[in-house]
Every structure is written in C-alpha cells, then in structure tokens.
C-alpha cells in the first residue's frame, strides 16, 4: 500500500506487543485507581479473612489497599495510645478519609485486645 509517496508496511509483532502492553498497564492502573478491593496478597485479604485491627503490626496493616508505611505507623500508634478502638475512629488518623475508611471496613475486625 502506498500513502503519500511512501510504502506503508503492516505493524510488526513488536509494535503490536508494545501497544497491547500499554493497554494492559493503563487498564490495571484504572482498576487500582477505582479502588478495586479484590485479593490484596497471598494472605487472603479481600477474600473474607479480616485483619485483627487492634492487634495488627505495622507490616500487617501495609498489606491492606491504600495503607503504606507512614499510615500503618500512625494507625498502630493510635491503637497503642487508645485513640483507635473501633472502625469509626480510623477517620481520625491523618491520611485516612471517608473513602479509604469505607474500603477498609470489610477487611478489618475490631475485637478488644
């Protein structure tokens, strides 16, 4: 096929692979940004198992979606100080808003220490 005086070749397999890879990565990014709460890791979070919020370590909190190192330390500090005793208290932790709180609710159990 000739376009504008140059010969046009069909897309190579490499080009197709790059395009497909880009589409997959952007789709995964959209899923993560939407707050998908499927299985988080091999530990089973998101599959009915719940994290015991009042006894969890910082590293256990980090397995949950949206919880990184800094937030996990703030949460553990709040539990140890007695400021966090039930799910509704979680919103008081700087960095946890209503959306993240709702996402975490089915993943947490709040039994007394």
Buried (B, 14 or more C-beta within 10 A) or exposed (E): EEEEEEEEEEEEEEEEEEEEEEEEEEEEEEEEEEEEBEEBEEEEBBEEEBBEBBEBEBEBBBBBBBBEEEBBEBBBEBBEEEEBBEBEBBEEBEEBEEEBBEBBBEBBEBEEE
